[in-house]
């Protein structure tokens, strides 16, 4: 369990979809998580959906960086739905993705 985890930085690890799913399974048990940086990991839409599902259980999240992950519209929707449960969110970065690209 990671009940006391507050800060997780996995940027630039190219974890991909499978890594995002694995991390998400752990994150769903991290209710005190405040800062998550998954910058530049190529998680795509499927990875973003998995992360979104986990973040819906992270009510204390304040900082989320998902830039440069090849996330498209479906992934962005999943993340945004999850973040509606994160009332403490102060910082969100989604730039350099494929959101809104045709």
N, C-alpha and C positions, 0 to 999 in steps of 0.2 A: 504494500500500500504506500501511497505517497500523500497521505492526508495533510502533512505539514509543508509540502512543496509550494513555494510561492513564486519562484522564478525559473523558467526553463528556456534556454537559448540553444537551439539546434540549427541556426542559420548556416547556409553554405555546406550542407551535408548531402545534398542530392538524395534524400531518403525516398523520393518517389511516392507513388500511390501506396505500395505495400508498407512502406515505413510510416506513412501518415496514418494508415489504419492501425498499425501496431501502437504508435504513440497515442492515438486517440483512445484505444482501449485502456491504456494506463491513465490518461487524463481524466477519464470519466470518474476516477476515484480521487481526484485531486481538487476537492471542493475549495481549498484555500488558494488556488493558483491566482496570481495577480498579473503576471507578466509572461507572455508566450511569444517567442520569436522563431518563426519557421521560414524566414526569408530565404529565397532562392533554393528551394528544395524540389521543384518540379512535381508537386503533388497533384496538379490538375483538378478537374471537377470532382472526380471520385474521392480523391484525398480530401478535398475541401468539404465534401458532404460528411465524411467520417469525422473530420475535425469539428465541424459544426455540431454534429450530434453530441460529441464529448463536451463542447463548450457550453451547451445548454445546461450542464450540471456545474458550471464554474461561475457561480453568481458573483464572486469577488474579483473577477477579471477586470483589470484596469488598462492593460496594454496588449495589443495584438498586432503583430507584424506578419502579413502574409504576402508581401510584395514579391514579384518575380517568381511566380509559381505556376504559370500557365493555367490559371483559374479562369473559366469562362462564366457565362451567365448562370448556368445551373449551380455551379459551385458558389457563386456570389449570393444567390438566393438562399441556399442552405445555410451559409455563414450568417447572413443577415437575420434569418429567422431565429437562429440560436442566440444571436447577440441581443435579441429583444428581452432575454432573461438576464442580461448582464447590466444591471442598472449602474454599476460603478465604472463602466468603460469610459476612459478618457482619451485613449489614443488608438487609432485604427489606421493601418496602412495597407492598401490594396493595389497600389500603383504597379505598373509594368506587368499586368496580367492581360487576359484576353476578354475582359468584361466589356460587353457592348460591341466587340469587333464582329464584323460580318464576314 
